[in-house]
């Protein structure tokens, strides 16, 4: 497959020329996408964006146009786009000096922002800043685990012990990080969320006995922390309105911590604990009892759920499972959906006569193998649709393998090949990965697709 060199500055300029600099409200990015919030958008603009060299696909989510560029490139292009916008002074702190553009933007946002979608986005955004830490620590833990399996004597080596501590660092401080992030997302003071999370996880809680019941530090994990942080943010905002300004600096944080802390220990943490236990029991029971069938269904429907944006709801579940059991048995299953897509895309590559499509696959396939599947979804399989079905079939079979052997992963935020090092059964994970590749390829080859004509 040919490799493609893309000029980042030229790509950024082409994108802005297509959408119009004056049409851009803001430009941000995630791992694989340039996210443009636009005043207005039309089908002609979207089609033109898709034809730009270096663009792997385009997805429209309300007033946000997501230009899929791939891992690494998305950050570089976004920086270049913002440099151009800053230089032309079209975008300043989210303001646009065009008639009533801002009012139009808010109207579009209100129409497309459904409560469920906003809720999932809000919860997912709590965990997004932590993902690099999960990836780094998860990979360190996985590598240390592999080394110890190869040579058990290494477990006593100081450097291995130090690496083990480093691998556990993000999980050791996870509740604190989530408390800070959750409080920020819900509109409270971040450090108060962190303080309340520390209160709920403090080891000394175990020494406190009230009415014959000893407290359990960390009960409910991240679920409890999110509930408490949301309540504390709600309380704090109301206290700001009630407490006189001259006393606000002192009384608001004090009263918030006292009231929210009391509610956390006696009420909210037990509720969060019950929810956390129920989630953990449901996930483990389903996989253990349902085995291959459950894995087949979960991985088979995962790509459509990603398209709908519902996949964001899984992030806190993964984190909670890791905090309870040390691994999430759901991530290896769901990761197979991306693997099925890799196999489907390879089939398209060898079957298509369209040179642009081949070039798109050549650009998107390496990051797809590394677990970033969005370029393949929006640039290859979903636009052709039948390969999307082939990808779902491939993922379903791979998921069945992972569920049969209850493979778990000690991290989140990564998928595909890199996830292997973090799993508790590397050989089986690789088997499932290969099964998903092969079945995705074969299913797509058999189903076929309407080969798009050259432009």
C-alpha positions, 0 to 999 in steps of 0.5 A, spaced: 500 500 500 502 506 498 504 511 503 501 518 503 505 525 505 500 530 507 502 538 507 499 540 514 498 547 512 496 546 505 490 541 508 488 546 513 488 552 508 484 547 504 479 545 509 478 553 511 477 555 504 471 550 503 467 551 509 469 559 509 473 562 515 468 567 517 463 561 517 467 558 523 465 559 530 471 554 533 476 549 531 478 544 536 480 536 536 479 529 539 484 524 537 482 523 530 478 529 528 478 536 527 471 539 530 469 545 527 463 549 529 460 552 524 454 558 523 451 554 517 453 547 513 450 544 507 451 538 503 455 541 498 460 543 503 460 536 506 461 533 499 467 538 498 470 536 504 470 529 503 474 530 496 480 534 500 486 530 500 488 528 507 481 528 509 479 521 511 471 522 512 466 527 515 461 526 520 456 532 522 453 532 529 448 538 529 452 544 528 459 541 529 462 538 523 467 533 524 473 532 519 476 525 520 484 526 519 487 520 523 491 520 530 496 525 530 494 529 524 488 531 527 492 535 532 497 538 527 491 540 522 487 543 528 493 547 530 494 550 523 487 552 522 487 556 529 493 559 527 490 561 520 483 563 524 487 567 529 491 571 523 485 573 520 482 575 526 475 571 524 475 567 531 476 570 538 474 567 544 468 563 540 465 570 538 463 571 530 462 578 528 457 576 522 450 579 523 446 574 528 451 568 527 451 567 534 444 567 535 443 562 529 449 558 532 445 557 539 438 556 535 442 550 531 445 547 538 438 547 542 435 544 536 440 538 536 442 537 543 438 532 546 438 531 553 441 523 553 446 526 548 448 531 552 448 527 558 453 522 555 457 527 552 458 530 559 459 524 563 464 522 557 468 529 558 469 527 565 474 521 563 477 524 557 483 528 560 485 522 564 485 517 558 493 519 556 494 517 563 490 510 563 494 509 556 501 510 559 499 506 566 495 501 563 501 499 558 506 499 563 502 494 567 501 490 561 508 490 560 510 488 567 505 483 567 508 480 561 515 480 563 513 477 570 510 471 566 516 470 562 521 470 568 517 470 575 524 472 578 523 479 576 518 480 580 523 481 586 527 486 582 527 494 584 526 496 577 520 492 576 517 494 583 518 501 581 514 500 574 509 496 577 508 502 582 508 507 576 503 503 572 498 503 578 499 511 579 493 513 575 488 508 578 491 509 585 489 517 584 483 515 580 477 518 584 481 524 586 482 526 578 475 524 577 472 528 583 476 534 580 474 533 573 467 532 575 466 538 579 469 542 573 464 539 568 458 540 573 460 547 574 463 547 581 470 548 584 474 543 582 478 542 588 472 541 592 470 535 588 477 533 589 477 534 597 470 530 597 473 524 593 479 524 598 474 524 604 470 518 601 477 514 599 481 516 605 484 510 609 482 512 615 475 512 614 475 504 616 477 506 623 470 510 624 465 506 627 458 509 627 452 506 630 456 499 629 457 500 622 464 501 620 465 505 613 468 502 607 473 507 604 472 508 596 466 504 596 462 505 590 468 507 586 467 512 580 460 512 580 459 515 587 465 520 586 461 523 580 454 523 584 457 526 590 461 531 585 454 533 581 451 534 588 456 538 591 456 543 584 449 544 585 449 545 592 455 550 591 452 554 586 446 555 590 450 557 596 453 563 592 446 566 591 444 565 598 451 567 602 453 574 602 458 576 598 463 578 604 462 571 607 462 567 600 469 566 600 469 563 607 463 560 608 461 557 601 467 552 601 466 550 608 458 549 608 459 545 601 464 540 604 460 539 610 454 538 607 456 534 601 461 530 605 456 528 610 451 527 604 456 523 601 458 518 607 451 517 609 447 517 603 450 518 596 456 513 597 452 507 599 447 509 593 453 509 588 456 503 591 449 499 590 449 502 583 457 500 582 456 493 585 450 492 580 454 494 574 459 490 576 455 484 577 451 485 571 457 485 566 461 479 569 455 475 570 453 476 563 459 475 560 461 469 564 454 466 563 452 468 556 459 467 554 460 467 546 453 469 545 454 475 549 460 477 546 458 476 539 452 480 540 456 486 544 461 486 539 456 486 533 452 492 535 458 496 537 459 500 531 452 502 530 452 504 537 459 508 536 455 511 530 449 513 535 454 516 540 452 512 545 459 509 546 460 514 551 456 511 556 461 505 556 467 509 559 465 510 566 463 503 566 470 501 564 473 505 569 468 502 574 470 495 572 477 496 573 477 499 580 473 493 582 476 487 579 483 490 576 481 489 569 475 491 564 472 484 561 468 489 556 473 493 552 477 487 549 470 484 546 468 491 544 475 492 541 473 487 536 468 491 532 474 495 530 478 489 528 472 487 524 472 493 520 480 493 519 478 486 515 473 489 512 477 495 509 482 490 507 477 487 503 475 493 500 482 495 498 483 489 494 476 489 491 475 496 489 478 500 482 477 507 485 484 510 486 481 515 491 478 510 495 484 505 495 488 512 498 483 513 503 484 506 506 492 506 505 491 512 510 486 510 515 488 502 515 495 503 519 491 507 525 485 502 524 490 497 526 492 501 532 485 501 534 483 508 532 477 506 527 473 512 526 477 514 519 475 507 517 468 508 519 467 514 516 471 514 510 470 507 508 465 502 511 459 506 513 459 510 506 459 503 502 454 500 508 455 493 506 462 493 508 460 496 514 455 490 515 461 485 514 465 489 519 460 488 524 460 480 523 467 480 523 467 484 530 462 479 532 466 473 531 472 476 535 468 478 541 465 471 541 472 469 542 474 474 547 468 473 551 469 465 551 475 466 555 473 472 559 479 476 557 480 483 561 484 489 559 487 493 565 486 500 561 482 504 557 482 509 551 486 504 547 484 498 542 486 494 537 493 491 537 496 496 542 491 493 547 494 486 547 499 488 552 494 490 557 490 484 557 490 478 562 491 473 556 495 476 550 495 469 546 487 469 546 486 476 545 491 476 539 487 470 536 480 474 537 483 479 533 485 475 527 479 472 527 475 479 527 480 480 521 479 474 517 471 474 518 471 481 517 475 480 510 471 474 508 464 477 510 465 483 506 468 479 500 462 475 500 457 481 501 460 485 496 459 493 495 457 498 490 464 500 487 464 508 487 466 511 480 472 515 479 470 522 480 
